[in-house]
Amino acid sequence: MIKKWYYYTSLIVIITFLTLGFKPFSLEIKPWFYIAKTDGSEYLFPSKDKDDYPSQTKLNAPFTGNRLIGFKEAIAFKESQGKYRKVNSIGYMGKYQFGSKTLRAVGVQNDKDFLKNPALQEKAFIALLSKNKWILRREIQKYEGKIINGVAITESGILAAAHLGGAGSVKNFFKNRGNRHFRDAYGTSLKSYMRAFGGYDLSYIEADSNATIND
């Protein structure tokens, strides 16, 4: 009788041990594969906040976004392949290929210092955008969204064309309904800039007739 009692007791202990041994245990879930529920807003690029973007001086290739930084890098790539120290055959300088006269208009007095200073070049480009946006404010208001001589007119296209040929050339373009074909010394047309750089959102740029690098 006692042997049977030991037998059944031992059997119960063994069964209990085996049952506990196969009980599932919790695993720590690593956060690197956990997907949280979000509204997706953090993945909407380009951001409306200019502080979300890295410094322009650290970019090695054009940014393809449709806001200010994308516009700047697209223009720079076309003008100089983004090279701050580049001087072309007719003396235009820097990442955005400024002439000396234009530099003076935005407050830059020393061409050599300008070439050595990437931050100054970025400020000069923004100042020129602000100045041209003020000079061409009526043209932007009147023609944006229209088709002129086969070109869809946008604010960014107008400002890009002004960077290429000056605000006066852009005014003449609209005065003649796009029938006078301005080209720079290398044969690049005003129309090609209006077309290539249209559709960027430059609402961040304020029109300012007195814009300089010191603003």
Secondary structure, DSSP 4 states (H G I P E B T S, - for coil): -HHHHHHHHHHHHHHHHHHHHTS----PPPGGG------SGGG-SS-S-GGGSPPGGG--S----SSHHHHHHHHHHHHHTT-TT-B-TT--BTTTTB-HHHHHHTT---HHHHHH-HHHHHHHHHHHHHHHHHHTHHHHHHHTT-EETTEE--HHHHHHHHHHH-HHHHHHHHHTTT-S--B-TT--BHHHHHHHTTT---TTSPP-TT--TT-
